[in-house]
Amino acid sequence: MKKLIAIAALAVLSACSQKADEAPAPAETAAAEVPGGLAIDGKPNAGVFEVIGTEGKKWTTTVTADGKFSMAADGKTITGTWTSTGPGNYCETVEGKTTCFKEEIVDGVYTSTNEVDAKDTSTIKRVE
């Protein structure tokens, strides 16, 4: 009887130590996908932004999660669609012409640079 108890105790200890040695299974977290994806600042691409262009011109851009945007400046509004392949990449299409921008944050300053014309760089401030 003592042998059976000793064997059972060893089996229990063996099972416990085996589980302790195993790497814990990663918790399955269903990361809720953000409609429209994330911008370089870690927040949703959708939002309202104040933009200051290279020559100091200011405008407001509103980006919606459904892939549309509008820019308002000097009493004019330009509308179009946008896409992103991930944080740091943002492309706008207006009247059939697509322009893509590399976005980054350096020393706390959020900038967007035209991938074809590096002189076309804007500073961005998220308003909403």
HUKA-V21564 format. One record per run of one state. SS is the DSSP state (a for helix, b for strand, c for the rest). FROM is the first residue (numbers start at 1). TO is the last residue. Records with the same first field share a line. If there is no record, write none. Layout:
# HUKA-V21564
SS = FROM-TO / FROM-TO
This chain:
# HUKA-V21564
c = 1-1 / 22-37 / 39-43 / 45-46 / 53-57 / 64-67 / 74-75 / 87-88 / 95-96 / 107-108 / 115-120 / 127-128
a = 2-21
b = 38-38 / 44-44 / 47-52 / 58-63 / 68-73 / 76-86 / 89-94 / 97-106 / 109-114 / 121-126
